[in-house]
Amino acid sequence: MAKAEPELFSDGKLYSQVRDPRFLGRKVLEEFVKAGAPEDILTLAHPHIGTFRLVSMVEHIRSEIEAAGGEYRFQSRVDGLLLEPGTRHVQGVRLANGEVVESGHVIMR
């Protein structure tokens, strides 16, 4: 059985619905602090950052990802995952418009 990954939900209130033995939820909170959240979210039982602050933090994190070479493709449908032959190693994706995006890392929502 696969281990459940922590899922953070927010409307400004931050909470997790699963136990997190790898402390990935903590990592998310630390990244939020780097992006402008108040440090007390690291110690409060029920941290809250507010919706408006959350929006600016997500924008900051997005710009950091883009500065590191990451790319966002909105309104794009993935029609195929490109794998290294004979392995499960991702090499990219094929989009519905026929474009191929090569990458060793792909995150889809």
Number of C-alpha atoms within 10 A of each C-alpha: 3 4 7 10 16 19 14 15 11 14 11 15 15 17 16 13 11 12 12 15 10 10 11 14 20 14 12 13 19 15 14 21 17 14 18 16 20 15 14 12 19 16 8 9 10 10 17 19 20 14 13 10 16 20 11 14 20 14 13 16 16 15 14 13 13 12 10 9 8 13 12 11 8 6 6 10 13 16 12 13 14 18 14 11 9 6 7 9 12 16 16 18 22 16 16 12 10 11 10 15 15 13 12 13 11 14 5 7 2
